């Protein structure tokens, strides 16, 4: 059986990690083999790149270096984790994938989308999630949520305008691929958001016959 590849995307403070964990538990209770992972990271090499990318000490990182590092982490992630899991029929749930690069480095940083697309061809060979859940929330609320839990990294410290551009980027990507994306408002409570995501995942898996 071919595996199912699900990504959870969104700006800061949407609860992606929490919802990825809840969805993994939900699908495991149904007897499915589930691999939960994240980007940047997912592998020992990827986690080292993640530390470099998100460290406050990397404040002077050039946007092009940032773009290349995300893609380098993704190559390792695909080859070491994602493709082997899909090959054995597992459901792979990733907290971020290539849509985050388009939103953050393309829409947010203003890097030419043709360059981002060219690197994506090399890094992913056009691998795309079967289903992408986009958690959406207004920027101020999302950033405030993270401040309340004292979460800080290099990207979180960008100004509100940057995060607004990223949010618009995600919504633009979703509008361009309505068959793959499902948008879920994440301003509601954790359990309510989880129920919506679980229903979307169940429906997709059932309809796809996997």
N, C-alpha and C positions, 0 to 999 in steps of 0.2 A: 504493500500500500504506500502510495506517495504521501509524504508528510504534509503538514499545513504550516505555513509561515505567517505569523501574526506580528505586526509591529504596533506599538503604542507610542504616539507622538504628542507633542504639545510644548507650549512655552514653559517657563519656570513656574513652579508652584501649582501645576495642574494635578499632581498626585499620580504621575505615571508609574513610579516604582511601587507604590501601594497597590494600584489597580492591576499591575502586571502580576504581583504576588497573589492577589485574590483570584484573578482569572486562572492562574496556574493551578491553584488549589481546587477550584471549581471543576476544571477539566480532568484533573487527576482523580477526583471523586467519581467521575464517570468511567474510570478505568483506562483513560488515555495516557499514553507515555508523553510526558511534557518536559521540555527543556526551557528553562527560563534564563535569559541572558540580558546583556545591556551593552550600550555603546556610549562613549568609547570604553573599551574594556572587553570583557567576555573571555579573555585569554590572559595568561601571565604577561605576555608581551604587550597586549592591549591595555592591561591595567597600568603598566609602567608608562605607556603613552598617555593614558588618562591623567595620571598624576601630573605629568608635565603640562598637559593642556589646561588643566583646571587650577593649577597652583597659582596663588596670588603672586608668587615670585616670578611668574611668566608674564607679567603685565606688559612687557615690551615686545611680545611675540608679534611678528609680522603676520597679517592676515593670510598671505600665501603659505607661510610655514604652517599655520593653523590648519588650512585646508589640506595640505599634504599629509599632515600627521593624522587627521581624521581618516583619510583614505587608507593610510598605511595600517592603522588599527583595524579598519574594516576588512582589508584583504585577509589578515590573520584570522579574524573572527569568522569569516565565511568559510575559509578552508579548514580551520581547526574545529569549529563548533557547529555552524549552521548547516552546511552541506552534509556532513556525516549524520547529523540528527535527522534531517529530512530524508536522507537515503534509507534510514531504517524505519521510517514511517512515523516519527514523532511529531508532536505539535511544538513548534518553536515559537516562543513569545519573547520578543526583544523590546527592551526599553530604549527606543530610538534606533533608526537605521538611516538610509541615505536621504530620506526626506528632510531630516534635521540639517544635513549639510546644505541642501538647497535653501532651506529657510534661514539658517543662521549665517552661513558664509556667502550665500547668494543675495537674498533679500536684505539681511542684516548688515553684512560687511560691504555689500556692493560689488563683490567679485563677479566678473563676467560669467553668465550662466553657461555660455558655450564652453568655457574652460572647465567649469564644474562638471558639465555633461561629459566632456572628453575624458576627464579623470574617472568619472563613474563607470564608463565603458571598460576601462582598464581594471578598476578595482572590483567591480561586481559582475562584469559580463552581463549586465542588464538584469541581474537577479532582483526581483521585487517581491515584497510581501504579498501573499494572497489576499490578505485583509489588513487594512490599516485603520486603527481606532485613533482619531484625533480628538484629544481632550482639549476643550476650549474654555477659556476664562479671560476676563479682562486683565490687562497687564498689572494694574495697581494691586488688585486682589491677589494675584499669583505671587508677586514679589513680597507682599506683606505676609502671606502664609509662610514663605521661606524665612523671612526675618524672625517670625515667631518661633521657629525651631532652630534659630541660629545657624542656618545653612548659608555658607558663603563660599563662592568660588569665583574665578576670574570672570566668567561670563555673567554671573549674577550681579556683578558690580558695574556692568554697562548701564548707560542712562536709559530712561524710560523710552525715549525715541527709538533706540536700538531694538528694544523688546517689542515695541509696537510694530516695527517693520517686520520682525520675525513672525509675529502673530499674523499679520497680513499675508506674509509669505506662505505660511501653513494653510490658511484659508484659500489662497489662490491655487495651491497645489491640489487641495481637496476638490475645488471646483473643476479643475482640469481632468481629474480621474474619479468621477463619481461612482464608478463600478467597484473601485478598490477601497475608497475612503468611506468611513462612517464618522460623523461628527457627534460627539457627546458633550453636552455642557457639564463642566466639572465643578460648578458652583454649588451643586447640591451636596447632601451628605455622602460620606464614603459608601455606605451600603446601597443607597439609591443609585449612585453612579455605577457601582459594581453590578447591580441587577441589570442595568441597561447594557453594559458591556457583555455580560454573560449571555444575555439573550441574543445579542448580535453574533457572538461567536458560535453559539449553539446553532443558530439558524444557518450560518454560513457553512459550518461543518456538515450539517444535515443535508443541505441542498447540494453540496459538492460531492456527497456520497463517499467521503473519506473517513 
